[in-house]
């Protein structure tokens, strides 16, 4: 094995090990529990993981800081810049998604979806964490968004269980060892931004850019599932997000991002950084998936655009 290949393997192993540690951290601190006598030891053990998480988030933020600094800081200008990320942001118009819609086999689609489920940190929980102590107008919109995520009070309409139902229908292999580290990094970035209040406005940007960019990707995944014979019920999660997130994004930009930029000095840069961090995570995932499928450069962007 040559030196470059060995370095690449070592880097891959190091990144994967770090994401396993951060995944364990998020599982431990976000899972409901009961009091016990060992809480002091667990907190002490968690401290090192939280320091590692802080360094991981700082490094991710530093990689996008220059681009984020170019964003306008007036509300109208910033919202326009933010909305343009749908076309210009990292990972947009990636050829992976038209390939999934038109070409992928069921085995390839199942592998892709297993990675996507692993990278799903729970939009409802992330929104609930992010909305804490936010100003009234943005908080109300976050609550409306959360209510939709929660199926407007109906279990059958909850978005998280819909994705779980698709995973069960397709019998996805959700073993952690089969998850590429880029998918785990996406989930850990989203959880880290939402959990740590110093990144609250970054979380606003990261969640908002998901609503902005997800609809076209969701539509293509739904098309691929339909082509492969998956029924309307199991694929409803993606079909729903192809439509609903368009409305969510418009409301998020008008009621959350614009008012925050107008009322909270300095938050525009933080929102921009969070959005770009999330997009960069997605771009890394898409590139890794294409490498796994050997479909790099697999065709022109799908005519719907905005992936």
C-alpha positions, 0 to 999 in steps of 0.5 A: 500500500502506498503512502497516500492510500495509507493516509487516506485510510487513516483519515477515514478511520479517524473521522469514523471514530470521531463520529461514533463518539459524537453519536454516542454523546448525542444519544446519551444526552438527548435520551430521556432517563431516570435519576441514578447514583452514577450521574456524576461519573457520567457527566465527568465522562461526557466532558471530554466528548463535549470538548471534542464536539466543540472543536468539531463544530468550530472547525466546520464553522471555520470552513464556511466563515469566509463565504458566510461573511459575504452575506448581507446583514440587512433583512431583505438582502439577507433573505434574498442571499439565503434563498439563493442558496437553493441554487448556489449552495454547496451540494445543490444540483447534485447528479445523485438525485436524478440518478436515484429517480431514473436509474438506481436499483432497489438495492442501491436505493435501500443503501442510500435510504439507510444512510439518510435515516442515519443522518436524520437527527429528528427535525421535530426535536431539533426545532423544539430545542432551537426555539427555546427563548427565541423572540415571539414572532420567530418562536411562533413560526417555529411552533407552527412548523413543529406542529406540522412535524408532529402531524398536527396532533395525529400520530399517523401524520408525524413525520418521524414515524413516517420515515420509520415506516418506510425504513421498516417497509424496505427492511433497511439495514440500520446497523451503525457500522454500515453508516458512512461517517459523512452521514453521521457527521451530518446528524451530529452537526445538526444535533450539536448546533441545536443542543448548544445554545451558543449555536442557536442562531446557527441552528436556525440557519441549518434548519431553515436551509433544510426546508429551503433545499429539501423539496426537489431532492424529496421529489426525486427520491419519491419518483425513484421509489415509485419507479421501483414499485414502492407504494404511495403509503410507504413513500409518503414521507418523501412525497409530502416533503416535496410539497410541504417544505416549500410552504415551510421554507417561505414561512421560515424565511419571512417569519423567522430569518427576516425578523431575527436579522432585523432584531438581533445584532450579529445573528445574520453571520451566525445564520449564514454559517449554520446554513452553509455548515448544513449544506456542506455536510449534505454535499459531503454525503452526496459525494460519498454516496456517488463514490459508493455507487460509482456514479460520479458524473452520472449525468446532467442535473435533473430539469427540476433543478435546485437539488 
